[in-house]
Amino acid sequence: MAELVCVSCGRQGDLESSLRWYEGTTRDLTLDPDESAMENGTHLCGDCYRQMDPEDRPRWKPLTRLSGFVREQTGG
């Protein structure tokens, strides 16, 4: 299982923990909408997700063992 790192607080974990994880792209973190998004998935822990502005939340999708950038890139 891939180690996940929250881009906001730096917390590390994985999908086996009880804490929920969310996935977005680095474009979700920039203030300039003209900047191109990185292709890599970017992760946010559930605690930081709950603290963010509700209008920004739809850009972050819940990450599960059956979804997400890591699985799509590695096939497992």
N, C-alpha and C positions, 0 to 999 in steps of 0.2 A: 504494500500500500504506500502510495506517495505521501511524503511529509508535506503538510500544508503550512504556509506562513501567512499570517494576516498582514496585509499591506498597511493597515492603519496603526495597530499596536505592536506588531511583531510577534504575537503569540504563535506558538507552533503546536501542531496537532495533526490528527488524521481523521478519516471518516468513521473510525471505530469509536471515537470519543463521544460522550453524550452531548457535547457542544455542537450546534448546527453550524455549517459552513456555507458560504455563498460564493458564487463565481461571477466575475465580470471581466472587463478588459481594462488596461491601463487608461484608456480614453475616459472611462468612468471616473477617473481620479483627477483629470486635468481640468483646468478652468477654461482653457481655450478650445472651443469645439472644432476649430480648424486643424488641430493637431491630429495626426493619424494614429489610430489605435494600434497597439502591438497585437500580434497574432496570439501571443501567449495568454493563457488564462491567468487572472489575478484573483486572489482569494481574500475573503473578509470573514472574520469570525462572527458568530452570532451576537456577541456582546456589542461589537462595533456597529453591526448592522442595525441593532435596535436603537442605537444612539444617533444614527444619521437622520437627516431630514426626510420625512415620509415621501416627499416628491422625488427624491433620488433613489428610493428603494426599488422601484420597478426595473431599474437597469441591472440589478443583481438577482441572479437566479439561484435557488437552493441547489447545493451540490450533493449528489448522492453517489453511491457506488456504481449506479447504472448510467450516470450522466456525467457530463463535464469534459473539459478540454483534455485532461490527463488520459482519460479512458479513450477518447476519440483519437488521440495521437499514438497511444501505445497498443490499443486494441485489447486492453485488459486492466 
